[in-house]
Amino acid sequence: MIQDAWPRPLPDAETEGYWNAISAGHLAICRCLRCRTFVHPPLERCRMCAGPVEFTEVSGAGTLYSWITVNRQSVPGPAVPYQVGIVELDVQPGVRLAGIICDEGHHPLEMGMVVDVEVRRVPGGSLVAPAIVPRS
């Protein structure tokens, strides 16, 4: 794989806080200052009450909601096959994040299994991104 060949996120006004937190090594989700609802993907205003939002650090604990196995390389990334998953975070029902599944323990994947979303350097470059890690 070519060094640093991964596609890079292009943060905008709404997602900049998320990617700044990832770059600093932690996970932060947009949250309404008025009604305290988490808003992900991030928006400029809360979708529930139109209140102002800020990014709040969260633990990354959650459950595996879904996943796919990538068998054909269509964009730069790790050697195939690899899995990309969606995690429902424990902070609030419906708050879901996507990431590459990093499973050094080779656990069989199951919907609903307990996982953690960690910030990790992506293999083959300097990009840091959310990684889904099954909890032992």
C-alpha positions in Angstrom: 0.0 0.0 0.0 1.2 3.5 -0.8 2.1 5.5 2.4 -0.6 8.0 3.3 -2.9 7.0 0.4 -6.0 7.0 2.5 -8.7 9.5 1.5 -8.7 12.5 3.9 -11.8 13.9 5.6 -12.7 17.4 4.5 -14.1 19.0 7.6 -16.6 21.8 7.3 -18.1 24.2 9.8 -20.4 21.4 11.2 -17.8 18.6 11.4 -14.6 20.5 12.3 -15.1 19.9 16.0 -15.5 16.2 15.5 -12.3 15.9 13.4 -10.4 18.2 15.8 -11.2 15.9 18.7 -10.2 12.8 16.6 -6.9 14.5 15.8 -6.3 15.2 19.5 -6.9 11.5 20.2 -10.4 11.4 21.7 -14.0 11.0 20.5 -16.4 13.9 20.8 -20.0 14.1 19.6 -22.1 17.2 18.9 -24.6 17.9 21.8 -27.3 20.4 22.2 -26.7 22.9 25.0 -30.4 23.4 25.6 -32.0 19.9 25.6 -28.8 17.9 25.9 -29.6 15.7 22.9 -26.6 14.2 21.0 -26.7 15.2 17.4 -24.8 12.9 15.0 -23.9 13.5 12.2 -23.2 17.0 13.6 -25.4 19.9 12.7 -25.2 23.6 13.3 -28.3 23.5 15.4 -30.2 20.8 17.4 -32.7 18.9 15.2 -35.0 18.5 18.3 -35.2 22.1 19.6 -33.0 24.2 17.3 -30.7 25.0 20.2 -27.0 25.7 19.9 -24.6 22.8 20.0 -21.1 22.0 21.1 -18.8 19.0 20.9 -18.8 16.8 24.1 -16.2 14.1 24.8 -17.8 10.6 25.0 -16.3 7.2 26.0 -16.9 5.3 22.7 -18.6 2.4 24.5 -21.4 0.8 22.5 -22.7 -2.2 20.6 -22.1 -3.3 17.0 -25.2 -2.3 15.0 -24.1 -3.6 11.6 -21.0 -4.3 9.5 -19.9 -5.2 6.0 -16.8 -7.1 4.7 -15.0 -5.2 2.0 -13.6 -7.8 -0.5 -12.8 -5.5 -3.4 -10.6 -2.5 -3.1 -12.3 0.5 -4.6 -10.5 3.3 -2.7 -7.1 3.4 -1.0 -7.1 1.5 2.3 -6.0 -1.6 4.0 -5.5 -4.9 2.2 -8.8 -6.7 1.5 -10.7 -8.3 3.1 -11.5 -6.0 6.0 -14.6 -5.0 7.9 -16.3 -1.6 8.3 -18.9 -1.4 11.1 -21.5 0.8 12.6 -21.7 1.2 16.3 -24.6 2.5 18.3 -23.0 4.4 21.2 -24.2 4.0 24.8 -24.5 7.8 25.2 -28.0 7.8 23.5 -30.1 5.4 21.5 -29.7 6.1 17.8 -26.3 7.8 17.9 -24.2 5.7 15.5 -20.7 6.0 14.2 -18.9 4.1 11.4 -15.3 2.9 11.5 -13.0 0.1 10.5 -13.2 -3.0 12.8 -9.8 -3.7 14.4 -10.1 -7.2 15.9 -6.7 -8.6 16.9 -8.5 -11.2 19.0 -10.5 -12.5 15.9 -13.8 -12.5 17.7 -16.8 -13.7 15.6 -18.8 -10.6 14.7 -22.4 -10.5 16.0 -25.0 -7.7 15.9 -25.3 -6.3 19.4 -21.9 -7.4 20.6 -20.2 -5.0 23.0 -17.5 -2.9 21.4 -15.5 0.3 22.0 -14.8 3.0 19.5 -11.2 4.1 19.9 -9.1 6.7 18.1 -6.3 5.0 16.3 -3.7 5.7 13.6 -4.9 4.0 10.4 -2.4 1.4 9.1 -0.3 2.7 6.2 -0.2 6.4 7.1 -0.6 9.2 9.5 -4.4 9.5 9.4 -6.2 9.0 12.7 -9.8 7.8 12.7 -12.4 5.9 14.7 -11.7 2.2 15.0 -14.2 -0.4 16.3 -12.7 -2.8 18.8 -14.6 -5.8 20.2 -14.5 -5.9 24.0 -13.1 -9.1 25.4 
